[in-house]
Amino acid sequence: MGSNLRVFKTGYILIPVIIGLSVVGWMFYNEIDTNIFSSVIFSGRMFFFITLAFLLMFARDWGLMWRYRLMADKKISWRQAFNVNILCEFTSAVTPLAVGGSSLVVLFLNKEGLNAGRSAAIMISCLFLDELFFVVACALVFIFIPLEQLFGTSTALSSGVRTLFFIVNGLIALWTFLLFIALFKRPDWVKVLLGGIFRLRIFRSWNKSVTKFTDNLENCSHEFSRKPFSFWLKSFFATAFSWCCRYLVVNALLLAFTPLGNHLIAFARQLILWIIMAVSPTPGGSGLGEFMFKEYYADFFAVPGVALIVAFIWRVITYYMYLIAGVCVIPQWIKKLR
């Protein structure tokens, strides 16, 4: 238990904050221009859309809490779902996004009263729904938006980054397919496949974790294979709602600071941005997220430096806010553990 709670130490909170603020400070220092602040006009419109950005993030959290309650057959309260969501978001904020909070969601749900098997089933099903949304959203974006508009003209988004995105997107699609087969068709096939791969010498250090994961996956298949289609439709809707609200935060902030740009493209670019952040080794993509936002959305601003201000506000709403919320929720939750 102690090793699982190491992510809650003060140092783990300070590291992403220092990284993120250092990158923002460095960019401001290198690009400081009086035009940046003189071009920002404080108005009722700005206040309205910044407030809307916060409300969209709260709506996103509500969608995730709703999904937890659906998956748990309402055996956890809204307050318990709130605790699980905040703890997961906090864990994601202090670890690289590729690790994320999903690795501890079994612990969080278990301590809120669900048995370990049910908690593992919910974790894996939520993972499948998140990956499925991303695959579907990317497919729709590629159909309706030209690639040159999707990736922008920034030098930071070179052909190498574009290639990385398609590789990661392909891996996510493959992983989603494997989760589908494991959850609804033949979990034993996936168990044998992953077991064989992770018995190889190069992957042997992860063998125990993968064995535990595939055991949970098999139990999860029996748990959820009997669920009706309406259950999965509601769960996917909750997933899509939460992700769309998170992406729309950027649209709200752009409406607050600039009249320029196509907002459908701004929304679609979030898919690219989150993939780039997901491969970042820094906690929560700190540093890289702020830099890439500034580069990626610079063409939406008449004065490119304004993108720095918007990037910082965006990270406050979608990232730093969860660090603060986690610090408030964690002491009570740890007291419950004890």
Backbone hydrogen bonds in HBPLUS format (Angstrom, degrees):
<---DONOR---> <-ACCEPTOR-->    atom                        ^
c    i                          cat <-CA-CA->   ^        H-A-AA   ^      H-
h    n   atom  resd res      DA  || num        DHA   H-A  angle D-A-AA Bond
n    s   type  num  typ     dist DA aas  dist angle  dist       angle   num
A0004-ASN N   A0001-MET O   3.09 MM   3  5.23 123.8  2.42  98.5 112.8     1
A0005-LEU N   A0001-MET O   3.24 MM   4  6.55 134.3  2.46 144.3 156.2     2
A0005-LEU N   A0002-GLY O   3.15 MM   3  5.25 135.5  2.36  97.5 109.4     3
A0006-ARG N   A0003-SER O   3.46 MM   3  5.40 165.9  2.48 100.1 104.1     4
A0008-PHE N   A0005-LEU O   3.05 MM   3  5.68 166.1  2.07 119.0 123.6     5
A0009-LYS N   A0006-ARG O   3.19 MM   3  5.75 170.6  2.20 121.6 122.3     6
A0012-TYR N   A0009-LYS O   3.07 MM   3  5.55 131.2  2.32 109.9 121.6     7
A0013-ILE N   A0010-THR O   2.94 MM   3  5.22 137.5  2.13 104.8 117.3     8
A0014-LEU N   A0010-THR O   3.02 MM   4  6.37 155.8  2.08 154.8 162.1     9
A0015-ILE N   A0011-GLY O   3.06 MM   4  6.13 156.9  2.12 149.8 154.4    10
A0018-ILE N   A0014-LEU O   2.84 MM   4  5.98 165.8  1.86 162.3 165.7    11
A0019-ILE N   A0015-ILE O   2.98 MM   4  6.19 165.5  2.00 156.4 160.6    12
A0020-GLY N   A0016-PRO O   2.91 MM   4  5.96 171.5  1.92 148.4 151.3    13
A0021-LEU N   A0017-VAL O   2.94 MM   4  5.99 171.9  1.95 153.4 156.1    14
A0022-SER N   A0018-ILE O   2.91 MM   4  5.81 147.9  2.01 140.7 149.9    15
A0023-VAL N   A0019-ILE O   3.06 MM   4  6.29 158.8  2.11 151.5 156.1    16
A0024-VAL N   A0020-GLY O   3.07 MM   4  6.34 166.0  2.09 152.4 156.3    17
A0025-GLY N   A0021-LEU O   2.83 MM   4  5.90 160.7  1.87 143.9 150.0    18
A0026-TRP N   A0022-SER O   2.84 MM   4  5.99 155.1  1.91 144.8 151.9    19
A0027-MET N   A0023-VAL O   2.96 MM   4  6.18 156.2  2.01 149.0 155.0    20
A0028-PHE N   A0024-VAL O   2.92 MM   4  6.18 158.8  1.96 151.3 157.3    21
A0029-TYR N   A0025-GLY O   2.92 MM   4  6.07 157.5  1.97 146.9 153.3    22
A0030-ASN N   A0026-TRP O   3.07 MM   4  6.26 153.6  2.14 144.7 150.9    23
A0031-GLU N   A0027-MET O   2.96 MM   4  5.99 136.2  2.15 142.5 153.9    24
A0032-ILE N   A0028-PHE O   2.79 MM   4  5.17 104.1  2.37 147.1 153.6    25
A0036-ILE N   A0033-ASP O   2.93 MM   3  5.52 149.5  2.02 114.5 123.0    26
A0038-SER N   A0034-THR O   3.09 MM   4  6.27 162.5  2.12 153.8 159.4    27
A0039-SER N   A0035-ASN O   3.00 MM   4  5.75 138.8  2.18 135.5 142.5    28
A0040-VAL N   A0037-PHE O   3.24 MM   3  5.28 152.9  2.32  99.5 107.5    29
A0047-PHE N   A0043-SER O   3.15 MM   4  6.49 166.4  2.17 151.0 154.0    30
A0048-PHE N   A0044-GLY O   2.91 MM   4  6.05 158.3  1.96 147.0 153.2    31
A0049-PHE N   A0045-ARG O   3.07 MM   4  6.31 168.1  2.09 154.9 156.5    32
A0050-ILE N   A0046-MET O   3.00 MM   4  6.12 156.0  2.06 153.2 160.0    33
A0051-THR N   A0047-PHE O   2.98 MM   4  6.07 158.8  2.03 146.2 152.3    34
A0052-LEU N   A0048-PHE O   2.87 MM   4  6.14 149.8  1.97 141.9 151.4    35
A0053-ALA N   A0049-PHE O   2.93 MM   4  6.14 144.3  2.06 137.0 145.7    36
A0054-PHE N   A0050-ILE O   3.19 MM   4  6.59 153.7  2.26 146.9 152.2    37
A0055-LEU N   A0051-THR O   2.99 MM   4  6.31 160.4  2.03 150.8 156.7    38
A0056-LEU N   A0052-LEU O   2.84 MM   4  6.06 150.0  1.93 149.7 157.6    39
A0057-MET N   A0053-ALA O   3.17 MM   4  6.45 147.6  2.28 140.8 148.8    40
A0057-MET N   A0054-PHE O   3.10 MM   3  5.18 120.2  2.48  95.3 110.0    41
A0058-PHE N   A0054-PHE O   3.01 MM   4  6.39 151.2  2.09 148.5 156.8    42
A0059-ALA N   A0055-LEU O   2.86 MM   4  6.12 150.8  1.94 144.7 153.3    43
A0060-ARG N   A0056-LEU O   2.88 MM   4  6.13 145.0  2.01 139.4 149.1    44
A0061-ASP N   A0057-MET O   3.08 MM   4  6.40 153.9  2.15 144.1 149.8    45
A0062-TRP N   A0058-PHE O   2.94 MM   4  6.25 154.0  2.01 146.3 153.9    46
A0063-GLY N   A0059-ALA O   2.96 MM   4  6.23 152.9  2.03 147.0 153.5    47
A0064-LEU N   A0060-ARG O   3.15 MM   4  6.52 152.2  2.23 146.3 153.1    48
A0065-MET N   A0061-ASP O   2.90 MM   4  6.17 158.2  1.95 152.6 158.9    49
A0066-TRP N   A0062-TRP O   2.84 MM   4  6.03 156.8  1.89 150.3 156.9    50
A0067-ARG N   A0063-GLY O   3.02 MM   4  6.25 150.3  2.11 139.2 147.1    51
A0068-TYR N   A0064-LEU O   2.97 MM   4  6.32 155.9  2.03 148.3 154.2    52
A0069-ARG N   A0065-MET O   3.07 MM   4  6.37 159.3  2.11 149.6 154.8    53
A0070-LEU N   A0066-TRP O   2.94 MM   4  6.21 153.9  2.01 149.3 156.8    54
A0071-MET N   A0067-ARG O   2.88 MM   4  6.08 168.5  1.89 156.9 159.4    55
A0072-ALA N   A0068-TYR O   2.95 MM   4  6.07 141.8  2.10 141.4 151.9    56
A0074-LYS N   A0069-ARG O   2.72 MM   5  4.65 163.4  1.75 157.5 155.2    57
A0073-ASP N   A0070-LEU O   3.11 MM   3  5.15 162.2  2.15 107.2 110.6    58
A0075-LYS N   A0072-ALA O   3.04 MM   3  5.49 148.5  2.14 110.8 119.3    59
A0081-ALA N   A0077-SER O   2.89 MM   4  6.18 157.7  1.94 148.7 155.4    60
A0082-PHE N   A0078-TRP O   2.83 MM   4  6.02 146.1  1.95 142.0 151.7    61
A0083-ASN N   A0079-ARG O   2.97 MM   4  6.28 157.4  2.02 146.9 152.0    62
A0084-VAL N   A0080-GLN O   3.00 MM   4  6.29 165.3  2.02 152.7 155.8    63
A0085-ASN N   A0081-ALA O   2.96 MM   4  6.10 161.2  2.00 146.0 151.4    64
A0086-ILE N   A0082-PHE O   2.95 MM   4  6.15 170.7  1.96 158.9 160.7    65
A0087-LEU N   A0083-ASN O   2.94 MM   4  6.06 164.7  1.97 152.6 157.4    66
A0088-CYS N   A0084-VAL O   2.93 MM   4  6.09 155.7  1.99 147.5 154.2    67
A0089-GLU N   A0085-ASN O   2.91 MM   4  6.13 162.1  1.94 152.3 157.4    68
A0090-PHE N   A0086-ILE O   2.80 MM   4  5.94 156.7  1.86 149.3 156.3    69
A0091-THR N   A0087-LEU O   2.95 MM   4  6.09 160.6  1.98 143.9 149.2    70
A0092-SER N   A0088-CYS O   2.93 MM   4  6.18 154.3  2.00 145.6 152.8    71
A0093-ALA N   A0089-GLU O   2.94 MM   4  6.15 139.4  2.10 139.3 150.6    72
A0093-ALA N   A0090-PHE O   3.00 MM   3  4.96 121.6  2.35  92.9 108.5    73
A0094-VAL N   A0090-PHE O   3.13 MM   4  6.46 133.3  2.36 146.2 157.7    74
A0094-VAL N   A0091-THR O   3.29 MM   3  5.36 137.1  2.49  96.6 107.4    75
A0284-GLY N   A0095-THR O   2.82 MM 189  5.81 158.7  1.86 126.5 126.8    76
A0099-VAL N   A0096-PRO O   2.84 MM   3  5.48 146.0  1.96 116.9 126.7    77
A0100-GLY N   A0096-PRO O   3.03 MM   4  6.31 160.7  2.06 155.1 157.1    78
A0104-LEU N   A0101-GLY O   3.14 MM   3  5.77 155.5  2.20 116.5 122.5    79
A0105-VAL N   A0102-SER O   3.32 MM   3  5.02 156.9  2.38  95.6 102.3    80
A0107-LEU N   A0104-LEU O   3.04 MM   3  5.31 117.7  2.44 104.0 118.0    81
A0108-PHE N   A0104-LEU O   3.05 MM   4  6.40 162.0  2.08 154.6 159.7    82
A0109-LEU N   A0105-VAL O   2.89 MM   4  6.00 170.6  1.90 152.2 154.4    83
A0110-ASN N   A0106-VAL O   2.91 MM   4  5.92 155.4  1.97 143.4 151.2    84
A0111-LYS N   A0107-LEU O   2.98 MM   4  6.15 156.0  2.04 150.1 155.5    85
A0112-GLU N   A0109-LEU O   3.05 MM   3  5.01 142.4  2.19  95.9 107.4    86
A0114-LEU N   A0109-LEU O   3.23 MM   5  5.82 164.0  2.26 147.1 142.2    87
A0113-GLY N   A0110-ASN O   3.11 MM   3  5.37 159.3  2.15 108.5 111.4    88
A0119-SER N   A0115-ASN O   2.95 MM   4  6.15 159.2  1.99 154.3 161.1    89
A0120-ALA N   A0116-ALA O   2.89 MM   4  6.09 157.7  1.94 149.8 155.1    90
A0121-ALA N   A0117-GLY O   2.97 MM   4  6.20 153.9  2.03 145.4 153.0    91
A0122-ILE N   A0118-ARG O   2.98 MM   4  6.26 156.1  2.04 150.1 155.6    92
A0123-MET N   A0119-SER O   2.96 MM   4  6.21 161.1  2.00 149.3 154.6    93
A0124-ILE N   A0120-ALA O   3.03 MM   4  6.23 169.7  2.04 154.6 155.9    94
A0125-SER N   A0121-ALA O   3.01 MM   4  6.10 158.3  2.06 145.1 151.8    95
A0126-CYS N   A0122-ILE O   2.89 MM   4  6.00 160.2  1.93 153.0 157.9    96
A0127-LEU N   A0123-MET O   3.01 MM   4  6.22 153.8  2.08 145.1 152.7    97
A0128-PHE N   A0124-ILE O   2.97 MM   4  6.23 156.1  2.02 145.9 151.9    98
A0129-LEU N   A0125-SER O   2.97 MM   4  6.25 160.0  2.01 148.9 153.8    99
A0130-ASP N   A0126-CYS O   2.95 MM   4  6.14 160.1  1.99 151.1 156.1   100
A0131-GLU N   A0127-LEU O   3.04 MM   4  6.24 166.6  2.06 152.2 155.7   101
A0132-LEU N   A0128-PHE O   2.85 MM   4  5.99 154.3  1.91 148.6 156.7   102
A0133-PHE N   A0129-LEU O   2.96 MM   4  6.13 158.4  2.00 146.4 151.4   103
A0134-PHE N   A0130-ASP O   3.13 MM   4  6.41 160.9  2.17 146.5 151.4   104
A0135-VAL N   A0131-GLU O   3.00 MM   4  6.26 161.3  2.03 151.3 155.8   105
A0136-VAL N   A0132-LEU O   2.97 MM   4  6.16 168.2  1.99 155.8 158.7   106
A0137-ALA N   A0133-PHE O   2.81 MM   4  5.91 166.9  1.83 155.8 160.2   107
A0138-CYS N   A0134-PHE O   2.91 MM   4  6.02 163.0  1.94 149.7 154.3   108
A0139-ALA N   A0135-VAL O   3.08 MM   4  6.23 157.9  2.13 144.3 150.3   109
A0140-LEU N   A0136-VAL O   3.05 MM   4  6.34 160.0  2.09 152.3 157.0   110
A0141-VAL N   A0137-ALA O   2.94 MM   4  6.15 159.2  1.99 150.4 156.6   111
A0142-PHE N   A0138-CYS O   2.91 MM   4  6.09 165.4  1.93 155.2 158.4   112
A0143-ILE N   A0139-ALA O   3.17 MM   4  6.32 139.1  2.34 138.6 148.9   113
A0144-PHE N   A0140-LEU O   3.16 MM   4  6.38 155.7  2.22 150.2 155.2   114
A0145-ILE N   A0141-VAL O   2.87 MM   4  5.62 146.7  1.98 157.6 162.3   115
A0149-GLN N   A0146-PRO O   3.14 MM   3  5.53 132.9  2.37 106.9 118.6   116
A0150-LEU N   A0146-PRO O   3.01 MM   4  6.26 152.3  2.09 149.1 157.9   117
A0151-PHE N   A0147-LEU O   2.93 MM   4  6.04 163.8  1.95 159.0 160.0   118
A0157-LEU N   A0154-SER O   3.16 MM   3  5.50 140.4  2.32 103.0 112.7   119
A0161-VAL N   A0158-SER O   3.12 MM   3  5.38 120.9  2.49 102.1 114.9   120
A0162-ARG N   A0158-SER O   3.06 MM   4  6.40 159.2  2.10 150.3 156.7   121
A0163-THR N   A0159-SER O   2.85 MM   4  6.03 155.0  1.91 144.0 150.6   122
A0164-LEU N   A0160-GLY O   2.94 MM   4  6.19 154.4  2.00 142.0 149.3   123
A0165-PHE N   A0161-VAL O   2.90 MM   4  6.19 154.6  1.96 148.9 155.3   124
A0166-PHE N   A0162-ARG O   3.14 MM   4  6.49 160.9  2.18 150.9 154.4   125
A0167-ILE N   A0163-THR O   2.97 MM   4  6.24 153.0  2.04 150.6 158.6   126
A0168-VAL N   A0164-LEU O   2.94 MM   4  6.15 170.9  1.95 157.2 159.0   127
A0169-ASN N   A0165-PHE O   2.78 MM   4  5.92 160.6  1.82 151.7 158.2   128
A0170-GLY N   A0166-PHE O   2.92 MM   4  5.97 152.7  1.99 138.1 145.0   129
A0171-LEU N   A0167-ILE O   2.96 MM   4  6.28 153.7  2.03 148.0 155.4   130
A0172-ILE N   A0168-VAL O   2.88 MM   4  6.14 154.2  1.94 151.1 158.3   131
A0173-ALA N   A0169-ASN O   2.96 MM   4  6.21 156.2  2.02 146.4 152.8   132
A0174-LEU N   A0170-GLY O   2.97 MM   4  6.23 156.4  2.02 146.1 152.4   133
A0175-TRP N   A0171-LEU O   2.85 MM   4  6.04 160.1  1.89 147.7 153.6   134
A0176-THR N   A0172-ILE O   2.81 MM   4  6.01 153.4  1.88 148.9 156.1   135
A0177-PHE N   A0173-ALA O   3.02 MM   4  6.25 153.2  2.09 143.2 150.2   136
A0178-LEU N   A0174-LEU O   2.98 MM   4  6.30 156.5  2.03 149.8 156.1   137
A0179-LEU N   A0175-TRP O   2.93 MM   4  6.19 155.5  1.99 146.9 153.6   138
A0180-PHE N   A0176-THR O   2.91 MM   4  6.15 150.4  2.00 144.4 152.8   139
A0181-ILE N   A0177-PHE O   2.96 MM   4  6.26 162.9  1.99 151.8 155.5   140
A0182-ALA N   A0178-LEU O   2.88 MM   4  6.05 159.0  1.92 146.6 153.2   141
A0183-LEU N   A0179-LEU O   2.78 MM   4  5.85 153.7  1.85 146.6 153.5   142
A0184-PHE N   A0180-PHE O   2.93 MM   4  5.86 162.9  1.96 151.1 155.4   143
A0185-LYS N   A0181-ILE O   2.87 MM   4  4.80 144.3  2.00 124.9 133.8   144
A0186-ARG N   A0181-ILE O   2.78 MM   5  5.69 124.6  2.08 134.2 150.5   145
A0189-TRP N   A0186-ARG O   3.13 MM   3  5.52 135.4  2.34 107.4 117.9   146
A0191-LYS N   A0187-PRO O   2.98 MM   4  6.16 154.6  2.04 146.9 154.8   147
A0192-VAL N   A0188-ASP O   3.02 MM   4  6.18 156.0  2.08 142.7 147.9   148
A0193-LEU N   A0189-TRP O   2.89 MM   4  6.15 161.9  1.93 151.9 157.5   149
A0194-LEU N   A0190-VAL O   2.87 MM   4  5.97 176.6  1.87 157.1 157.3   150
A0195-GLY N   A0191-LYS O   2.93 MM   4  5.81 149.5  2.02 136.1 145.9   151
A0196-GLY N   A0192-VAL O   2.93 MM   4  6.06 151.7  2.01 144.0 150.5   152
A0197-ILE N   A0193-LEU O   3.06 MM   4  6.35 158.7  2.11 149.9 155.7   153
A0198-PHE N   A0194-LEU O   2.95 MM   4  6.06 168.5  1.96 153.6 156.3   154
A0199-ARG N   A0196-GLY O   3.42 MM   3  5.33 160.3  2.46  97.5 102.7   155
A0200-LEU N   A0197-ILE O   3.18 MM   3  5.73 160.6  2.22 110.7 116.7   156
A0203-PHE N   A0200-LEU O   3.02 MM   3  5.54 138.2  2.20 113.4 124.3   157
A0204-ARG N   A0200-LEU O   2.96 MM   4  5.73 108.7  2.49 148.3 166.3   158
A0204-ARG N   A0201-ARG O   3.35 MM   3  5.01 161.9  2.38  98.2 103.5   159
A0206-TRP N   A0203-PHE O   3.04 MM   3  5.86 158.8  2.08 125.4 131.0   160
A0207-ASN N   A0204-ARG O   3.03 MM   3  5.03 164.0  2.05 108.5 113.1   161
A0210-VAL N   A0206-TRP O   2.96 MM   4  6.15 162.6  1.99 160.6 166.0   162
A0211-THR N   A0207-ASN O   2.87 MM   4  6.04 154.6  1.93 149.6 157.1   163
A0212-LYS N   A0208-LYS O   3.03 MM   4  6.25 159.3  2.08 147.4 152.3   164
A0213-PHE N   A0209-SER O   2.91 MM   4  6.14 154.2  1.98 143.7 151.6   165
A0214-THR N   A0210-VAL O   2.85 MM   4  6.07 164.1  1.87 155.0 157.7   166
A0215-ASP N   A0211-THR O   3.03 MM   4  6.20 149.6  2.12 143.4 151.7   167
A0216-ASN N   A0212-LYS O   3.03 MM   4  6.29 160.2  2.07 147.9 153.0   168
A0217-LEU N   A0213-PHE O   2.80 MM   4  6.04 146.9  1.91 144.3 155.3   169
A0218-GLU N   A0214-THR O   2.96 MM   4  6.13 152.1  2.04 142.4 147.8   170
A0219-ASN N   A0215-ASP O   3.14 MM   4  6.45 162.6  2.17 148.3 152.5   171
A0220-CYS N   A0216-ASN O   2.77 MM   4  5.95 150.6  1.86 145.4 154.8   172
A0221-SER N   A0217-LEU O   2.96 MM   4  6.21 148.0  2.07 144.6 152.0   173
A0222-HIS N   A0218-GLU O   3.37 MM   4  6.74 157.1  2.42 147.2 151.1   174
A0223-GLU N   A0219-ASN O   3.01 MM   4  6.24 146.1  2.12 142.5 152.9   175
A0224-PHE N   A0220-CYS O   2.93 MM   4  6.13 160.3  1.97 160.1 161.9   176
A0225-SER N   A0221-SER O   2.94 MM   4  5.57 139.3  2.11 144.1 151.9   177
A0227-LYS N   A0224-PHE O   3.08 MM   3  5.29 164.1  2.10 109.9 114.9   178
A0231-PHE N   A0228-PRO O   3.09 MM   3  5.49 133.7  2.32 106.1 117.4   179
A0233-LEU N   A0229-PHE O   2.91 MM   4  6.18 151.0  1.99 151.6 161.0   180
A0234-LYS N   A0230-SER O   2.98 MM   4  6.14 163.5  2.01 147.9 151.0   181
A0235-SER N   A0231-PHE O   3.02 MM   4  6.20 159.2  2.06 144.9 151.3   182
A0236-PHE N   A0232-TRP O   2.84 MM   4  5.95 156.4  1.89 144.7 150.7   183
A0237-PHE N   A0233-LEU O   2.93 MM   4  6.09 155.1  2.00 144.6 152.0   184
A0238-ALA N   A0234-LYS O   2.92 MM   4  6.20 157.9  1.97 149.8 155.2   185
A0239-THR N   A0235-SER O   3.02 MM   4  6.26 149.4  2.11 140.0 148.5   186
A0240-ALA N   A0236-PHE O   2.79 MM   4  6.06 168.0  1.80 158.1 160.2   187
A0241-PHE N   A0237-PHE O   2.81 MM   4  5.91 160.8  1.85 151.0 157.0   188
A0242-SER N   A0238-ALA O   3.06 MM   4  6.17 160.8  2.10 142.3 146.9   189
A0243-TRP N   A0239-THR O   3.06 MM   4  6.32 166.2  2.08 155.5 158.8   190
A0244-CYS N   A0240-ALA O   2.90 MM   4  5.97 163.6  1.93 151.3 156.5   191
A0245-CYS N   A0241-PHE O   2.99 MM   4  6.13 158.0  2.03 148.0 153.9   192
A0246-ARG N   A0242-SER O   3.14 MM   4  6.36 152.5  2.22 140.7 148.0   193
A0247-TYR N   A0243-TRP O   2.98 MM   4  6.30 159.3  2.02 152.7 157.8   194
A0248-LEU N   A0244-CYS O   2.86 MM   4  6.02 153.5  1.93 149.8 157.4   195
A0249-VAL N   A0246-ARG O   3.34 MM   3  5.54 153.1  2.41 101.7 109.3   196
A0250-VAL N   A0247-TYR O   3.20 MM   3  6.00 142.7  2.35 118.9 124.3   197
A0252-ALA N   A0248-LEU O   2.97 MM   4  6.27 158.8  2.01 154.0 158.9   198
A0253-LEU N   A0249-VAL O   3.04 MM   4  6.34 157.4  2.09 148.6 154.4   199
A0254-LEU N   A0250-VAL O   2.88 MM   4  6.12 156.6  1.94 153.7 160.4   200
A0255-LEU N   A0251-ASN O   2.97 MM   4  6.19 155.6  2.03 147.4 153.8   201
A0256-ALA N   A0252-ALA O   3.06 MM   4  6.32 133.5  2.28 136.2 148.8   202
A0257-PHE N   A0253-LEU O   3.16 MM   4  6.41 138.0  2.35 143.0 152.7   203
A0257-PHE N   A0254-LEU O   3.21 MM   3  5.28 130.8  2.47  96.5 108.7   204
A0258-THR N   A0254-LEU O   2.81 MM   4  5.57 151.6  1.89 157.7 161.2   205
A0266-ALA N   A0262-ASN O   3.03 MM   4  6.36 153.4  2.10 144.1 152.4   206
A0267-PHE N   A0263-HIS O   3.01 MM   4  6.06 155.1  2.07 136.2 141.9   207
A0268-ALA N   A0264-LEU O   2.98 MM   4  6.22 161.8  2.02 145.0 150.1   208
A0269-ARG N   A0265-ILE O   2.87 MM   4  6.03 151.3  1.96 152.0 158.9   209
A0270-GLN N   A0267-PHE O   3.15 MM   3  5.62 150.9  2.24 108.1 116.5   210
A0271-LEU N   A0268-ALA O   3.06 MM   3  5.75 146.0  2.18 117.0 124.2   211
A0273-LEU N   A0269-ARG O   2.94 MM   4  6.25 166.1  1.96 154.8 158.9   212
A0274-TRP N   A0270-GLN O   2.93 MM   4  6.02 166.2  1.95 152.9 155.0   213
A0275-ILE N   A0271-LEU O   3.27 MM   4  6.39 148.5  2.38 137.5 145.4   214
A0276-ILE N   A0272-ILE O   3.03 MM   4  6.33 159.4  2.08 154.3 159.7   215
A0277-MET N   A0273-LEU O   2.98 MM   4  6.25 157.1  2.03 147.9 154.5   216
A0278-ALA N   A0274-TRP O   2.91 MM   4  5.98 138.6  2.08 134.5 145.7   217
A0280-SER N   A0277-MET O   3.02 MM   3  5.12 159.4  2.07 106.4 112.2   218
A0285-GLY N   A0282-THR O   3.11 MM   3  5.15 161.3  2.15 127.7 123.3   219
A0286-SER N   A0283-PRO O   2.98 MM   3  5.81 163.9  2.01 124.8 129.3   220
A0289-GLY N   A0285-GLY O   2.82 MM   4  5.50 160.8  1.86 177.5 173.1   221
A0291-PHE N   A0287-GLY O   3.10 MM   4  6.26 165.1  2.12 149.5 154.0   222
A0292-MET N   A0288-LEU O   2.84 MM   4  5.92 170.7  1.85 157.2 159.9   223
A0293-PHE N   A0289-GLY O   3.00 MM   4  6.06 154.6  2.06 145.5 152.4   224
A0294-LYS N   A0290-GLU O   3.17 MM   4  6.37 164.3  2.20 146.4 150.2   225
A0295-GLU N   A0291-PHE O   3.07 MM   4  6.37 156.4  2.12 149.0 155.6   226
A0296-TYR N   A0292-MET O   2.71 MM   4  5.67 158.2  1.76 149.3 156.3   227
A0297-TYR N   A0293-PHE O   2.95 MM   4  5.87 157.1  2.01 152.0 154.8   228
A0300-PHE N   A0297-TYR O   3.03 MM   3  5.58 164.6  2.06 118.2 122.2   229
A0301-PHE N   A0298-ALA O   3.17 MM   3  5.76 170.8  2.18 120.5 122.9   230
A0306-VAL N   A0303-VAL O   2.94 MM   3  5.89 165.0  1.97 135.7 139.2   231
A0307-ALA N   A0304-PRO O   3.00 MM   3  5.76 155.7  2.06 120.7 127.0   232
A0308-LEU N   A0305-GLY O   2.95 MM   3  5.54 150.2  2.04 113.1 121.0   233
A0309-ILE N   A0306-VAL O   3.03 MM   3  5.31 119.8  2.41 103.5 117.2   234
A0310-VAL N   A0306-VAL O   3.15 MM   4  6.53 163.7  2.17 155.5 159.5   235
A0311-ALA N   A0307-ALA O   2.79 MM   4  5.89 152.0  1.86 142.1 150.7   236
A0312-PHE N   A0308-LEU O   3.02 MM   4  6.25 154.1  2.09 145.6 151.4   237
A0313-ILE N   A0309-ILE O   3.10 MM   4  6.43 163.5  2.13 151.2 155.0   238
A0314-TRP N   A0310-VAL O   2.83 MM   4  5.98 159.7  1.87 151.7 158.0   239
A0315-ARG N   A0311-ALA O   3.04 MM   4  6.26 152.8  2.11 144.4 150.7   240
A0316-VAL N   A0312-PHE O   2.97 MM   4  6.27 148.5  2.08 146.5 155.8   241
A0317-ILE N   A0313-ILE O   3.05 MM   4  6.32 159.6  2.09 152.6 156.7   242
A0318-THR N   A0314-TRP O   2.95 MM   4  6.08 165.0  1.97 150.3 155.0   243
A0319-TYR N   A0315-ARG O   2.80 MM   4  5.04 131.8  2.03 134.8 141.2   244
A0320-TYR N   A0315-ARG O   2.91 MM   5  6.28 152.6  1.98 145.1 153.6   245
A0321-MET N   A0316-VAL O   2.95 MM   5  5.73 136.4  2.15 146.2 153.5   246
A0322-TYR N   A0319-TYR O   3.00 MM   3  5.58 137.6  2.19 112.3 122.6   247
A0323-LEU N   A0320-TYR O   3.09 MM   3  5.10 125.6  2.40  95.9 110.2   248
A0324-ILE N   A0320-TYR O   3.15 MM   4  6.53 158.1  2.20 154.1 158.6   249
A0325-ALA N   A0321-MET O   2.94 MM   4  6.18 161.8  1.98 143.5 149.2   250
A0326-GLY N   A0322-TYR O   2.83 MM   4  5.77 154.8  1.90 137.6 144.9   251
A0327-VAL N   A0323-LEU O   3.12 MM   4  6.30 155.0  2.18 141.2 147.1   252
A0328-CYS N   A0324-ILE O   3.17 MM   4  6.50 144.2  2.31 143.8 153.2   253
A0328-CYS N   A0325-ALA O   3.14 MM   3  5.14 123.4  2.48  93.7 108.0   254
A0329-VAL N   A0325-ALA O   2.98 MM   4  6.23 150.7  2.07 150.3 158.3   255
A0330-ILE N   A0326-GLY O   2.83 MM   4  5.70 166.7  1.85 156.6 159.9   256
A0333-TRP N   A0329-VAL O   3.16 MM   4  6.36 157.8  2.21 151.5 158.2   257
A0334-ILE N   A0330-ILE O   2.82 MM   4  5.98 164.6  1.85 168.2 170.3   258
A0335-LYS N   A0331-PRO O   3.05 MM   4  6.20 150.5  2.14 140.5 148.8   259
A0336-LYS N   A0332-GLN O   3.07 MM   4  6.39 142.6  2.22 139.1 148.6   260
A0336-LYS N   A0333-TRP O   3.06 MM   3  5.02 120.6  2.42  92.5 107.4   261
A0337-LEU N   A0333-TRP O   3.07 MM   4  6.50 145.3  2.20 142.4 151.9   262
A0337-LEU N   A0334-ILE O   3.07 MM   3  4.92 115.7  2.50  90.6 106.2   263
A0338-ARG N   A0334-ILE O   3.04 MM   4  6.36 152.4  2.12 149.0 155.6   264
